[in-house]
Amino acid sequence: MPDRDAIAGDGIVVEERPGETSGAWLRREREARGIALEEVSAKTRIKLEFLRDLECGELDRLPARVFVGGFARAMAQAIGADADEASRRLGADYHARSHMAEIPAGMLAESAADRRRRFGVVLVVVVILIAATLTLSLLLRRAHPSEGGLSQRTPAMLVGDRTPPA
């Protein structure tokens, strides 16, 4: 027997596969023991859908990580596999996912430069809009010389005297 094979606690030989996801490992362990997923669901009281998603590696379709960790341990115990190994593999899966989701530093710097450039454009547009509004306001408020403005009337006219000054 090659040394890369591992013997499970119940005497079942399961081949070690480096880089295997926790879900694939759990599926392989379950199938090696001939246990149906429905049976595991009934035994652990975990939704069948969650167990399928766990075996397929669809971690983003599952609830919070703490619950998924409990699912993996419960499933491993239900099929007679090592619960600690299931937890270790699941942790490695989450760790690998978090590293894949990181954005390279060069992209972050480019993104910051784009934001500064966009802010500058918005600032210029706002200044132009304010200048246009003020200009338009001043042009529309300017009284025509033929109308005579408030400055040509006397205080007596403003109070109530309707006769023009002599």
C-alpha beads as a LAMMPS data file, in Angstrom:
LAMMPS data file: protein, C-alpha beads

166 atoms
165 bonds

1 atom types
1 bond types

-500.0 500.0 xlo xhi
-500.0 500.0 ylo yhi
-500.0 500.0 zlo zhi

Masses

1 110.0

Atoms # bond

1 1 1 0.000 0.000 0.000
2 1 1 1.499 3.446 -0.935
3 1 1 2.286 5.811 1.938
4 1 1 0.017 8.490 0.490
5 1 1 -2.999 6.351 1.428
6 1 1 -4.588 6.881 4.800
7 1 1 -6.554 4.360 6.798
8 1 1 -9.739 5.768 8.343
9 1 1 -10.663 4.789 11.889
10 1 1 -13.023 2.057 10.668
11 1 1 -10.407 0.360 8.445
12 1 1 -11.443 2.019 5.155
13 1 1 -8.531 2.977 2.918
14 1 1 -8.877 6.515 1.552
15 1 1 -6.255 7.941 -0.798
16 1 1 -4.801 11.316 0.232
17 1 1 -5.125 13.946 -2.483
18 1 1 -3.102 17.107 -1.903
19 1 1 -4.936 20.334 -2.673
20 1 1 -8.352 18.692 -2.394
21 1 1 -11.102 20.974 -1.084
22 1 1 -12.898 20.203 2.144
23 1 1 -16.132 19.488 0.293
24 1 1 -14.500 17.083 -2.139
25 1 1 -12.755 15.365 0.775
26 1 1 -16.045 15.009 2.688
27 1 1 -17.800 13.636 -0.414
28 1 1 -14.995 11.146 -1.042
29 1 1 -15.037 10.036 2.600
30 1 1 -18.833 9.662 2.567
31 1 1 -18.873 7.724 -0.721
32 1 1 -16.029 5.466 0.450
33 1 1 -18.277 4.426 3.343
34 1 1 -21.340 4.036 1.105
35 1 1 -23.434 6.564 3.022
36 1 1 -26.125 8.526 1.171
37 1 1 -26.165 12.308 1.554
38 1 1 -29.849 12.108 2.551
39 1 1 -28.865 9.834 5.432
40 1 1 -26.258 12.352 6.597
41 1 1 -28.852 15.118 6.399
42 1 1 -31.312 13.144 8.506
43 1 1 -28.639 12.184 11.040
44 1 1 -27.188 15.706 11.435
45 1 1 -30.440 17.650 10.849
46 1 1 -28.589 19.864 8.375
47 1 1 -30.504 20.832 5.243
48 1 1 -29.694 18.594 2.318
49 1 1 -29.138 21.710 0.190
50 1 1 -26.433 22.948 2.591
51 1 1 -24.660 19.588 2.523
52 1 1 -24.719 19.547 -1.287
53 1 1 -23.330 23.090 -1.418
54 1 1 -20.623 22.123 1.090
55 1 1 -19.582 19.087 -0.945
56 1 1 -19.547 21.125 -4.174
57 1 1 -17.445 23.875 -2.595
58 1 1 -20.174 26.525 -3.021
59 1 1 -19.181 28.306 0.190
60 1 1 -20.712 31.631 -0.826
61 1 1 -24.155 29.972 -1.021
62 1 1 -23.872 28.798 2.591
63 1 1 -24.581 30.734 5.803
64 1 1 -21.844 32.369 7.896
65 1 1 -18.477 30.672 8.197
66 1 1 -19.044 29.662 11.821
67 1 1 -22.115 27.659 10.810
68 1 1 -20.321 26.053 7.869
69 1 1 -17.571 24.960 10.237
70 1 1 -20.193 23.262 12.389
71 1 1 -21.745 21.642 9.305
72 1 1 -18.369 20.227 8.220
73 1 1 -17.592 18.841 11.693
74 1 1 -21.068 17.334 12.100
75 1 1 -20.931 15.767 8.657
76 1 1 -17.482 14.313 9.297
77 1 1 -18.636 12.819 12.611
78 1 1 -21.802 11.425 10.988
79 1 1 -19.821 9.576 8.311
80 1 1 -17.053 8.438 10.650
81 1 1 -14.354 10.759 9.292
82 1 1 -11.967 12.971 11.266
83 1 1 -13.837 16.149 12.315
84 1 1 -10.579 17.991 13.025
85 1 1 -9.354 17.229 9.504
86 1 1 -12.632 18.538 8.072
87 1 1 -12.215 21.775 10.061
88 1 1 -8.589 22.136 8.978
89 1 1 -9.465 21.641 5.314
90 1 1 -12.408 24.046 5.514
91 1 1 -10.161 26.678 7.110
92 1 1 -7.681 26.219 4.274
93 1 1 -10.504 26.643 1.737
94 1 1 -11.613 29.915 3.313
95 1 1 -8.008 31.089 3.542
96 1 1 -7.431 30.349 -0.158
97 1 1 -10.672 32.166 -1.081
98 1 1 -9.664 35.264 0.882
99 1 1 -6.289 35.427 -0.888
100 1 1 -7.911 35.078 -4.310
101 1 1 -10.290 37.939 -3.492
102 1 1 -7.495 40.374 -2.646
103 1 1 -6.889 43.103 -5.223
104 1 1 -3.280 43.605 -6.340
105 1 1 -1.700 46.794 -4.975
106 1 1 -1.129 48.216 -8.475
107 1 1 -4.840 48.077 -9.177
108 1 1 -5.611 49.873 -5.912
109 1 1 -3.203 52.720 -6.774
110 1 1 -4.708 53.039 -10.238
111 1 1 -8.164 53.093 -8.741
112 1 1 -7.171 55.886 -6.328
113 1 1 -5.720 57.925 -9.218
114 1 1 -8.950 57.459 -11.152
115 1 1 -10.950 58.672 -8.151
116 1 1 -8.782 61.803 -7.811
117 1 1 -9.131 62.517 -11.524
118 1 1 -12.894 62.053 -11.344
119 1 1 -13.068 64.358 -8.301
120 1 1 -11.164 67.047 -10.222
121 1 1 -13.562 66.817 -13.159
122 1 1 -16.576 67.048 -10.843
123 1 1 -15.056 70.054 -9.084
124 1 1 -14.470 71.892 -12.386
125 1 1 -18.034 71.176 -13.515
126 1 1 -19.453 72.476 -10.206
127 1 1 -17.383 75.691 -10.435
128 1 1 -18.563 76.275 -14.024
129 1 1 -22.189 75.715 -12.995
130 1 1 -21.886 78.189 -10.116
131 1 1 -20.264 80.815 -12.372
132 1 1 -22.969 80.334 -15.021
133 1 1 -25.734 80.617 -12.400
134 1 1 -24.277 83.816 -10.941
135 1 1 -23.805 85.347 -14.392
136 1 1 -27.331 84.504 -15.439
137 1 1 -28.692 85.822 -12.149
138 1 1 -26.892 89.153 -12.549
139 1 1 -28.024 89.554 -16.163
140 1 1 -31.665 88.897 -15.342
141 1 1 -31.730 91.163 -12.260
142 1 1 -30.168 94.181 -13.939
143 1 1 -32.894 96.870 -14.280
144 1 1 -33.255 98.603 -17.612
145 1 1 -32.372 102.347 -17.436
146 1 1 -35.822 103.360 -18.765
147 1 1 -37.640 101.713 -15.859
148 1 1 -36.019 103.756 -13.112
149 1 1 -34.962 101.741 -10.154
150 1 1 -35.694 101.948 -6.469
151 1 1 -32.761 104.329 -6.003
152 1 1 -34.578 107.076 -7.946
153 1 1 -37.588 107.147 -5.621
154 1 1 -37.718 109.162 -2.441
155 1 1 -38.565 107.783 0.971
156 1 1 -41.883 109.670 0.892
157 1 1 -42.936 107.746 -2.199
158 1 1 -42.106 104.489 -0.543
159 1 1 -44.225 105.203 2.548
160 1 1 -47.425 105.972 0.731
161 1 1 -47.200 109.208 -1.242
162 1 1 -48.073 108.289 -4.788
163 1 1 -47.056 111.571 -6.418
164 1 1 -43.732 111.704 -8.200
165 1 1 -41.088 114.139 -6.943
166 1 1 -40.951 117.537 -8.586

Bonds

1 1 1 2
2 1 2 3
3 1 3 4
4 1 4 5
5 1 5 6
6 1 6 7
7 1 7 8
8 1 8 9
9 1 9 10
10 1 10 11
11 1 11 12
12 1 12 13
13 1 13 14
14 1 14 15
15 1 15 16
16 1 16 17
17 1 17 18
18 1 18 19
19 1 19 20
20 1 20 21
21 1 21 22
22 1 22 23
23 1 23 24
24 1 24 25
25 1 25 26
26 1 26 27
27 1 27 28
28 1 28 29
29 1 29 30
30 1 30 31
31 1 31 32
32 1 32 33
33 1 33 34
34 1 34 35
35 1 35 36
36 1 36 37
37 1 37 38
38 1 38 39
39 1 39 40
40 1 40 41
41 1 41 42
42 1 42 43
43 1 43 44
44 1 44 45
45 1 45 46
46 1 46 47
47 1 47 48
48 1 48 49
49 1 49 50
50 1 50 51
51 1 51 52
52 1 52 53
53 1 53 54
54 1 54 55
55 1 55 56
56 1 56 57
57 1 57 58
58 1 58 59
59 1 59 60
60 1 60 61
61 1 61 62
62 1 62 63
63 1 63 64
64 1 64 65
65 1 65 66
66 1 66 67
67 1 67 68
68 1 68 69
69 1 69 70
70 1 70 71
71 1 71 72
72 1 72 73
73 1 73 74
74 1 74 75
75 1 75 76
76 1 76 77
77 1 77 78
78 1 78 79
79 1 79 80
80 1 80 81
81 1 81 82
82 1 82 83
83 1 83 84
84 1 84 85
85 1 85 86
86 1 86 87
87 1 87 88
88 1 88 89
89 1 89 90
90 1 90 91
91 1 91 92
92 1 92 93
93 1 93 94
94 1 94 95
95 1 95 96
96 1 96 97
97 1 97 98
98 1 98 99
99 1 99 100
100 1 100 101
101 1 101 102
102 1 102 103
103 1 103 104
104 1 104 105
105 1 105 106
106 1 106 107
107 1 107 108
108 1 108 109
109 1 109 110
110 1 110 111
111 1 111 112
112 1 112 113
113 1 113 114
114 1 114 115
115 1 115 116
116 1 116 117
117 1 117 118
118 1 118 119
119 1 119 120
120 1 120 121
121 1 121 122
122 1 122 123
123 1 123 124
124 1 124 125
125 1 125 126
126 1 126 127
127 1 127 128
128 1 128 129
129 1 129 130
130 1 130 131
131 1 131 132
132 1 132 133
133 1 133 134
134 1 134 135
135 1 135 136
136 1 136 137
137 1 137 138
138 1 138 139
139 1 139 140
140 1 140 141
141 1 141 142
142 1 142 143
143 1 143 144
144 1 144 145
145 1 145 146
146 1 146 147
147 1 147 148
148 1 148 149
149 1 149 150
150 1 150 151
151 1 151 152
152 1 152 153
153 1 153 154
154 1 154 155
155 1 155 156
156 1 156 157
157 1 157 158
158 1 158 159
159 1 159 160
160 1 160 161
161 1 161 162
162 1 162 163
163 1 163 164
164 1 164 165
165 1 165 166
